[in-house]
Every structure is written in structure tokens, then in C-alpha cells.
Amino acid sequence: MSDEIKHECGLAFIRLRKPFSYYQQQYGTVLYGINKLYLLMEKQHNRGQDGAGIATVKLNVEPGYPFLHRIRSCAQQPIADLFQQIGKEIDEIEKYQPAIKNHPGLMKGHVNFLGELLLGHLRYGTQGKNNVEFCHPFIKRDTIPTRNLALAGNFNLVNTEELFGLINIDPGVFQRQSDLAAMMEVLHHFLVKADEAFPGKLDIVKVLKKAVPLFDGGFNFSGIIGNGNAFVTRDPHGIRPSYYYVNDEVIVAASERAAIRTAFNVGENEVQELMPGHALIVDPDGNYSIQQIVEPKERKACSFERIYFSRGSDEKIYNERKALGRFLSEPVLKAIDHDLKHTIFSFIPNTAEIAFYGLLQGADDYLKKIKIERILKWGNNVDPEKLTEMINRKIRFEKIAIKDVKLRTFITEDSSRNEMVQHVYDITYGTVRKGEDTLVVIDDSIVRGTTLRESIVRMLARLEPKRIIIVSSAPQIRYPDCYGIDMSKLGDFIAFRAAIELLHETKQEALLTELLDKCKELQRNNQLHTENIVRQVYKPFTLEEISNKIAQLITPPEIKIPVDIIYQTIETLHMACPTNTGDWYFTGNYPTPGGNRVCNKAFMNYMEGKNVRGY
């Protein structure tokens, strides 16, 4: 994704099922759990670089000794920072007790984060809030172990105000800005009620069944409790991903299957998907079960996970991304009039590389078919020179663009800043025959179009191709997301701006006022969640008309080289990613009522000139 948008969060949970002495004997280190947590987090660092946090719970601690510990960081490399701090703590202890690592019991007593339950989190900053206070896990402390809770997750909720109201809490400034704060208050409220009713006999399933149905959003969250209970819970639509793995030694959960497979060196079928509406429940003795918490609804797993967010090292995701590129080969071939001799293929950014392979594969299959057809037409009259030339024909591809180190500038003038933005990517000179070659470049998706306009198109134009075709492995992003991706302002979307331009050009701008009035009427009647009004903005125009307008908008006025855009269709997206059908950012089909409300609110904000989130 050449346009930077905030990534999904990443979750990592580990419950050690054996005494620390077991790991010392089996693996030669009492730090087995901490090391595995580090791997799980590092293998999901793609899911957020704004901050990270760890919480641990120690079991069977003598009264008066702390059993819940937490550390958070928003340093430039937050994961490394966390584990370096833990490492320094261990180094300090070793100065005075050099042989302590050979004594698991002493290590547990002296090292804060050496607990049987470990919870790690990677985050992106929403609402521009990157302070360490916003980093997960959040904690609640109490003198009673059962009422101590550490909570973290990958989610956005769209009904935080209602949640505070349900439990009669007047939220403070900090709480209003954090979805996790609302979730924490609700869960802890029911946790305390359960402990009051049956002290020492916590039924965490009952707690979750009371709290989770109140959450409107997409979520995968985990909690560890001071008495040794733990849980990982997924939303009823399966919007956010969740996976787990269990053996005699550990119970593990994470946001990505590939992270678990790599960290624990296990096969694909050994890592299970936590089904929508279900929870992985762990009791204080290390036993586990999978429990249904809410009634599962129509599966709407986020398709962006497959297009962009999740790591492509997962074999299913790898094949799906290749399929996304392959499905684009036919429209690209049609656009270049099948002239592969004068076409160069490339990709920007690096995350589009897998889809690029699929695009190449599709083009190569076509080329092979043409070779066979032409050779067969020759019959017995085969010229060895012509045959050699035909066999040696290949798809032309180059590494056209290289992303430079992240440029930072103190320059504040817009003109100077734009000049600096142009150089985020560098180009490979001498790869294009000037005025002859068409340049086809694939991107994961196009959100704002800012990087395309200010950097990529200008840069590609310096190579002086005959034509530039930008290909998006995702369909047009038309609607806000409120379930985990921080893109909630309609005015940011290049597709929305293109539709607005077309409405003005075709003298249909009155439609916008009509739709604003309709939104206000729905809001007055508390019906803003009942339908997606923004769909009407796109209705007067075809997919091609909006694509053509987007191409105009991303082309700087001084660039005279023709620029076109080809998008994935909704149909081929679903063919490529059959199990992740959540496509609300492309179609406006929101899985929960809160989605429609957020979308309509975003439209009202746009029309009223408010540069704020829709939720």
C-alpha cells in the first residue's frame, strides 16, 4: 500500500502448562516463555509499529508479593525496547547471583516478567494518539487476585459512549479516547460482579457472555486474570483474525497463523482458527476449552488481511495474493492491446510483490499460449531463427522503484515539502525505452492517492514511458472502516473525491445536499444505522468512469504521459479470497449496524467541513 494507513494491531498470548523447571531441563532455559513471546510479537511486527506492551501473571505467589506485571513502550523499535528492558533486569540480577538461571524457582521470584501467563500486543495509533498510555495491555489492579485483569486486543468499537452508559460510568478525557478503556470497564464490571456472587469460583464464560454481546465492532481480544484464568475472544462475524495452538507444554494464540507456525515450528493443520463468536478459555490449572460466547453470524472476515495486512508467509495468504494478481492479468492485457513486446511490469511498494508474481504468471500463460498457436501455424515450414526468437520471448519486468529510507524533513513550506515527498521512492534508470514502452505497475490498494500523485507518478514519468498503467490488487476503496483499520474520513478517499468531482461536472451536486438532509433526518429519528446513504454518491457512475476520474486526480498537471488505473473487481476479489468476504470498504456492506452509522456520520462530517473521525 503506497499510501500509508494505520495497520491492524497484533496479539500474542502464551500459557505455560509445565513448571519452569521443565523448560529449563527440556530447552536449557527458564526463559522459554519470554523467548517465544518475543518471537510471536516480532513475527507480527507488520501489524503495528507505534507501540507495544507486555503483561504477565505469576501463579501461586505468596500473599503480599506482586503477581501481575506490565511494561509498555512507544520507542522507535518498541518490541526490541521491551525485551531489552527485561534483559537488563535479568543482567542486573545475574551480577549478584551469577548462577541464578540454573534455579527456576529463584528466577520466577526475582524476574518480574517470568510468569506462566504472558500477553503481548503491538499497536497502531488511532486518532493520532501514540502516547505510551494508549498502548495495550490495559490493567485493573485489586487486592483480590480474581479482580486483577490485563486486557489487549485488535479491534475498534463504534459504541464506546453507550458502553460507559450501560455501566453508569462518566468517562474521563482519556477513557473517551480509547475503545479498550470502554471494553475494560465493561469486562471488569462483570468480573467483579461474578466474584462478589461466587468468591473464588470465577466462571469466566458467564462473564464473557454478559459483556461480549454489548460490543459493536470487529474484535480479537485477550485477557489474563490474577487467579490464572485467561481468554481469547473473537467477534461473531469473524472480522478480525484469531488463531491458536495447543500442545502438552503451551497454549498459544495470535493474530496470525504464520507467526505461531514459525515461533513453534509446527504444521499448518496444527494451528487452528478460533471460530467467530467463540472464545479460547484457559483455567488456573492450565486446562483449556473452546466455548461459544455469542451466536456466530454471517462470516465477514476482513479481506484487507489477505490483500495487505497479514504476512504473506502464510501459504494460503500467499496463494490468494498471487490469485489477486493473476485475475488482473486479463484486463491488463486488454488495456495494452496484448502488446507484451512494448510493456514492462513492476510493483510498488514491496508488499505488492506477491500479487505482482500472479500478474506475471497470468501474462506468461497468455504468452505461452500465443507461442504454441503461432508455432503450430507454421506447420512443417519452421525457420530455426524464427523458432529461436519465438521461444526466447519473455515477459519484461524490472525493479523500477526502490523505497528509500524514510525521509524526514524540518521544512514546513508546502512547495518544499512536496519536493521532498517526491523522493520517497527512487527509480531505476535505463529500464524503459523512452516513448516506446508502456509501464504497468501494481500496488496493493489505493486509498488516498497522495503518494501516487506526489511521488510515484512523477517518478515514473521521469523514465519517459509511452504510457503508465497503475494496477490495484484491491477494488476501489469507497467507504470508511471502523473495525480495526484507521480510515474513517470520507474526504481522504480518492474514489470518493472522484465521485464528488463527477457530480459537479455533471451538474448533479444537488444530490449531496439531499443526502445530507436525509442523514440529518435519520439522525433525528435515531435511525442513522439503518442504511448506508453514501452509496447514492457513487450510484450515478460506472466503475470505469470513477476509475478514469481517479487517474486524472493522481496525475500531476505537468505530466503529459497518459496515466490509467485498473482496479480489481469485487467478483474476482471474492474468487481469490473465498473465506474472507468482509468487503465493506469497497461495497458499503457493513456487517454491524454501527458501520452504517459511522459511514453516514463520516459523510455528514465531510459536508460540514469537520476533519474528525466518524466514530
N, C-alpha and C positions, 0 to 999 in steps of 0.2 A: 504494500500500500504506500504509494509515493506521498500521499497526504498523511501527515501524522495524526492519528487519532488515538485516544487512550485505550490501552489494551484491557483484556479481561484480567481479573485477579486470578491468582493461583493458590491452591490449598494443598497442604500436606499434613497427614495425620499418621501417627505410629503408636501402637500399643504393644509394648514388650510383654510377652507371655511367659517368659522364663526369668529366674533370678539373674542379677547382674553377674554372678559368679559363672553362670552357664556361658554367657557371651565371652567372658574372659578365657574360659577353657576352650570353647569352640572356635573363636575367631581371634584370640590373642589380644583382645582389648575390651575393657569395660565400657568404652565409648561407642560401642556398636550402634546404638540407637541414635546418638547425636550425629555420627558419621552418615548414617542412612538418611536422616532428616536433611542434612546438608545436600546430599545428592538429589533427593526428591525436589528440593527447592531450586537448586542450581539447574536441574533439567527442566524446570518450568519458568526460568527467568524471563522467557519471552512474554510471559503473561503480565509483566509489570515491573518497571524499574524505578518507580517513585519512592518505594519504601518496602520494608519487610519487618516481620516480627515473629517471635517465638514465645510460646508459653509451655511450661511443663508442670506436671503434678507428680509428686513423690507419694508412694503408697506406704501405709503402716509407719508413719512418722510419729514419734513420741509427742504428746501434747506439749505445746509451748514452742515447738520448732516449726518454722515455715515449711509449707508443703507445696504452695503454688508460687511459681516464679514466672516473670515475664521480662522480655527485653525487646526493644523496637529500635529501628534506625531508618533515617531518611538520608543517609550519606550517599555519595555518588555511586558507590557499589554496596548497596545495603546488605545483601546476603553475606558477602565477604566480611563486612564490618561486624555483623552479628557474631559470626563464628570466630573471628579474630578476638573479639572481647571474651568469648567463652574460653578460647585457647589461652589468653593471657591470665585468666583466673586460674586455670589448671597449672600453668607455668609457675605462678606465684606460690601455689600450694606445694609444688614439687621442690621449690627452693628449700623449704623447711622439712619436707618429708619426701626425699628422692624416690623411695620405693613405694609410694602410696598407690600407684597404678596397679600394683600387684595385690591390692587389698580392696576388693569391690565394695565391701560394706563401708570402709572409711571414705572411699571416693564418693559414694552416694551421700554420705553425711557432710562432706566438705564442698562438693561441686554443686552449685545452685541448680544448674540445668540438667543434672543427671537424674531424670525422672522416668518412671515407667510409661507415662502418657506424655506424648510430645505433639505439639500443634504448631505448624509453621504457616506463614502467609506471605504472599507477595502482592503488592497493590499498585494500582494506578491512582493518581489523584483526581477526584471529581471536584467540580466547582472551583478548580484551581487551588484546592486545599492540600498542600503537600507537607504540612507540619507533622512532626512525629506523633502528635496527639491523635491524629486521624488514622495512624497505622493500626491494623489489626495485629494480634488479638486484643479485644477489649476484655477487661476483667471486672468481676464483682468480688469483693472480699467480705468474709464474715468469720466470726469465731467458730461457727458450726461448719464443719467440712462440707456437708451436703449443699450448703448455700454459697459455696465458692464456685464461680463459673468463669471460664475463659472461652471466648467466642470469636470465631473468624469465618469469613466466607467470601464467595464470589457471587455477587448479586447487586441489584438495585431494587428498591421498593418504591412504589408510587403512592403509598398510602400512610406515610410516616405520621402525618398530623392526626389521622384517625386512630392510629395505634396508641399514641400518647393519650388521646381522649378516652380510649377504651379502659385504660388502667388508671385514669384520673391523675395523670402527671402533667404538670405545666412545664414543658421542656425549656431548658436554658438555651443560650445562644449556641453553645457547642452542640448540644443534642439535636437542635433543629437542622444542623448541617450534616448530620450523619445518619444514614439508614441503619447502620449497625447499632447505633445508640438506641434507636427505637426498638429494633429486634431484641437487643439485650434486655431492655426494661421489661418487655412483654414476657420473654422466656424466664427471666429471673423472678418476675412476679408469680408466675405459675409454679416455679421451682420452690419458692418459699412457702406458697400455699400447700403444696404437696408435702413438704417436710413438716409443716405445722399439723397437718391432718394425720400423718403417719410417720412420726420421728424415727429416723434411722432405717426406714423401709421405702426408699425412693423408688417410684415407678416412673422412669423417665419416658416410657412410651405414652403414658397418660398425659404427662406434661406437654410432650410434643403434639399430641392430638388436640390439646386445647389451644396451643399457641400457633402452630403452623397454618391452620386454616384461615387465620387472620391476616396472613402476609400476602399482599398482592404484588407479584413480581416474579422474576426468574431467579432461582437461588440454588446454591450448593453451599451449605454451611456446616461447620463442625463445632462442637463444644466439648470441653473436658471439665469434669466436676471434681471438687476436692475430695469426695469419698471414693473416687476411682471409676465412676460411671463416665461414659463418653458416647457421642453420637455423631453421625454424619447424615444429613438430610437433604433430599433433592425435591425440587418443586414438582407439582403434579403434571405439568406439561413437559418436563424434562428439558427445559430451555437451557439451563446451564449443565455442563458435563460433570459426571461424577463416576469414579472407578474405585474398585477395592481389590485387595488380595489378602488371602489368609493362609498361613501355614502354622505348624506347631510352635513356631518361635515368635511370630509377629502377626498383628492385624494392621493393615496399611490402607490408606485411602488418599486419593489425589485427584486433581482436576484433569489429568491426562494419563491415558493408558501407557503411553510410551515411557513416561517418567518412571512409573512403577516397574515396568519391564526392564529398563536399563539399570535402575538402582538395585534391584533384587535379582537380576539375571534370570527372568522367568519367561515362559512362553506366552503367546498372545491369549490362548484359551484359559490360562491360569488367572488372568486378570479379568474380573467380572465388572460389568456395568451395573451401577446402582440404578434400579428402575425408577421412573417418575413416581412421585408421591410416597416413596419408601425411605426408610432410614436404616443405616447400619448401627446397631445398638451393641455396646460393649458394657458388661457388668464389672463390678470391682474385682471379681476373680479371674477376669480375662476371657470369659465366655462371650460369644457373640451370637447375634441373630439378625435377620433381615425382617423388618416389620413394616406393614403398610400404615402410614400415618394419615394420609388424605387419599381420597378416591382419585386414582390416576385419570387424567383427561387426555384429549387428543394430543398425541406426541407432536411437539413443536420445537424440537431440538435446534439450537441456533446454527444456521447454515454458515455463518461467518467463521465458526470454529473450523469448518472444513476448508473454507476458501482461504483463510488467512491466519487466525489466531493460534490454533493448536500447532504443535510442532509436526513438521512433515515427516519425521522419522517413524511415526506410526504408519504401518503398512497400508491400512485402509485409507487413511487420510492421503497418503502419498498417491495411491491409485486414483482416488477421487479427484485430486488436484490435476493429475495427468488427464483424466477424463474431461475436466472443465476446459483444458486447453485443446484437447482433441475435438471437442464439439464446436470449437471456434474456427477450426481449420477450413470448413466448407464455406462459411460466409467470408473469410479472409481470401480464400482462393477466388471466389466470385468477385470480390472487390478489386483484386489485382488482375482480373481477367485471365487468371491461371498462368500469368507470365512469371514463372519462377526464375527464369534466367536473369531478370532485372529486379529481383526482390531480395532484400536482406532481412532476416528475422533476428530480433534481440528481445531483451526483457529488462524492465526497471520496475521495482527495485529487486534485490536478491531474493526476496520472499516469493516473487513471481516465477522463480526458476523452474519449479516442478510443472506448473501449468505450461510454461514455455516448452518443456520436453514433449508434453502432449500435443501442443500445437505443431511442433516439428514432426512428430510421428504421423499426424494426420496429413500434413503436406507431403511427407515422404511416401506414405501409402499411395497418394494420388500420383506422385511422380513414378513410382514403380509400375503402377497400372498403365500409365502412358507409355513407358518404356516397352512393356510387354506388347501392347497393342501395336506400336509402330514397328517393332522388330518382326512381329507376325505378318504385318502387311508386306514386308519386303519379300516374303516367301524364300525361294532359294537364291534370290539375287541379293546376297549380303556382301556389302563392301566392308572389309575389315576395319578400315579407318573410320567409317561411319559408325560401325558397331562399337568400336572402342570409345568414340566420342559419346555415344548414347549411354553406354554402361557407366561411364565416368561422371555423368551428370549428377549433381548432388544439390540438396537444399543448401542455400547460402545462409550462414548465420555467423554472427560476430558478437563479441562482448563490446557493445557500443558504448555503454555508460558504466562508470565506476563511481560509487558513492565515496566522496572524500570524508575525512574526519569531520565531525560535526563542527560547522563554522559558528563561532560566536563573535559578535561584534558589539562594540560600545557605541557604534554610530547610530544616531537617532533620526537623522533626516530620512524621510521615506525614499527619496530617489537613491541615496547611497545604500540604504538597507536593501532595496530591491536589487541593486547591482551585486551585493554580496550574496543574496539568495540564489542568484543565477549560477553560482559556482559551488552549490552543494554537491552537484554531480560533475564529473569530468568526462570528456569524451575521448574515444579512441580515433585519432585522425588517420586518414588514409584507408578507411574501411569501405567507403562509399564512392562509387563513380558519380561524380558531380553531374547533376542534370539527367542522369540515366536511371539510377536505381530508386525504387520505392523502398522506404524504410518501414517495417512492421514491428512495433514494439508492444509487448504485452505487459500489463500491470494487473495486480490482484483485483483492485477496485478503484473507483474514482469517487471520492467523497466531495471535497470542496473544489478540486481542480486548481487550487492555488499553486501547488508545486509544478503542475503541468504547465501552467501559463507563465509563471515567473522563472522557472528553471529549465524543465525538461524540453519543452517545445523550442525554446530559444536555443538551447544547447544542441539539439538535434538539427536545427536549421543551419547551424554553422558548418555541418557536413555537406550542405547544399544538395540534398536528395531531390529527386523529381517530385516526390510526394511522401507525406508522413501519415501512417495509419496507426492510431493508438487503439489497442485492443484491451478490453476489460474482462477478466475471467468471472467477474460478478455482474449481475444486472444493474440497471440504474438504481442508485440509492435515492429514494424519494421521500422517505418518512423517517421521523425520529426513532431512536431506540431508547428504551427506559428499563431494560432488563440486564444491563451489565456493560454495555458499551456507552461511553460518554459522548453521544452525539444527539443532542436534543433540541438544537436550534435550526429551524427550517431554513432560515436565511443562509446558513452555512453550506447547504447542499447545492451543487452546481446544477443538478437536474431540476430542482425547484426554481432556481433563478432562471433557468432556460424556459420553463413553463410560464413564468411571470413575464419574461420578455416577449414570448409568443402571444400572450394575452394582450399586451399593449400593442404589438404590431398588427394584430387582427381586430383591434378596437373592441375587445371583449373584457376590458379591465373592470367594467361594472360588476362582473361576476365576483370579483374579490370582495367588494363591499357587501354584496348579497350573502356571501358565505360568512363574512364576519358577523353580520346581523343574525344569521342562523345560529352561529356558535354562541352568541350572547343570549339568544332565546333559550337554547338548550341549557346554558349555564344557569339562567334564572330558574329554570324548572328542575335543576339538579339532574339533567339528562345528558351531560356532556360526554358521558361514557358510552352512549347507546349507538353512535355511528361515527364513522370517520369522514368528516366533512372535507378534508384536504384532498381526497380522491377526485373531487369535482374540479380541482385546479388542473389536473392532467387530462381529464376526460376529453376535451375538445381536440386533442392532438394525438397523432400516431407516435409509436416508438421511434420511427425514423425521423420524424420532424423534431422531436426533442433531442435526439442524438445529434442531428445536424446543427441545431442551435448550440448545444454544448460544445461542439467542435469549434464553432465561431467564438464562443466565450473564452475558450482556452488558448486561442491563437492571438498572440500579441499583434497590434495593428501594423507594426513594421515588418512582420513576417509575411511574405508573399507566396511562400510554398504552400500548396493545398494541404490541409490537415483534416483527416476524417477520424471518426470514432466508431468502433464496432463493439457492441455490448453482448454479453451472454443473455440468453432468453430465460425466462422463468422455467419454461418447459425443460430445456436442456440442463439447467441448474438441478432440477429435481431428478433428472435421469442420472446425472453424475453423482449426486449426493442423496441417495434414496432414503436414508434413515434420519437425515437432518433437514426436515421440511419447514423449519421456522424461517419464514421469509418476509416478516412484517416490514422490514426496512425497504424492501423492494415493492411489495404488493399492498401494504397497509392492512393486511390481515393480522390484527393483533390477537394473541392468544388469551389475553385477560382484558376485562373492561377498562382497567386502568390505562391500557395502551391507547385506546381511542381518546380518553380524556387528556392524556399527555400530548397526543398529536394535535388535537383541536386547540389546546392551550398554547402550544408552540405556534400555531397559525395566528391566534389572537395576539400573542406577543410580537410576532413579525409585523402584523398590520398596525399595531400600536407603537411600533418602534422601540420595543423593550428588548434589550440584549441580555436576556436571562434564560435559564433552563425552563423547560416545560413542566418540571416537577420538582 
